[in-house]
Amino acid sequence: AEFLRSGAQAVENTVTSLSLSVDGQSVREPFQFRTTTPLFNFTGDPSLRTSIDGCITGTSQPAVADGFFVMLRPLSAGTHTVSFSAATPNFQTSVNYEITVEGDLAGKGLVQ
């Protein structure tokens, strides 16, 4: 477990910039939302060995995840934009998600 934990944390330790906004409203201090999971099992697609992790077996195996995880309050009915960006010294990404919450699901945290 410690070997997996340290490997997962090493990746996130390189994050130098992080931002998150919902409908143009910035989430303050996104670095505060970092967490490391307990040990869990997963089955990874063996085709990802070369691009993501050479240790993926294609069978059930233990893993640990480390990252920045945010749970939002339920969104009102309608269309919403969630924007995320992150950077490390060697990588940068920006993503915009358009989420539509339908009327009978509004306020229950269910989105489509």
Secondary structure by P-SEA (a helix, b strand, c coil): caaaaaaaaaaaccccbbbbbccccccccccccbbbbccccccccccccccccccccccccccccbbbbbbbccccccbbbbbbbbbcccccbbbbbbbbbccccccccccc
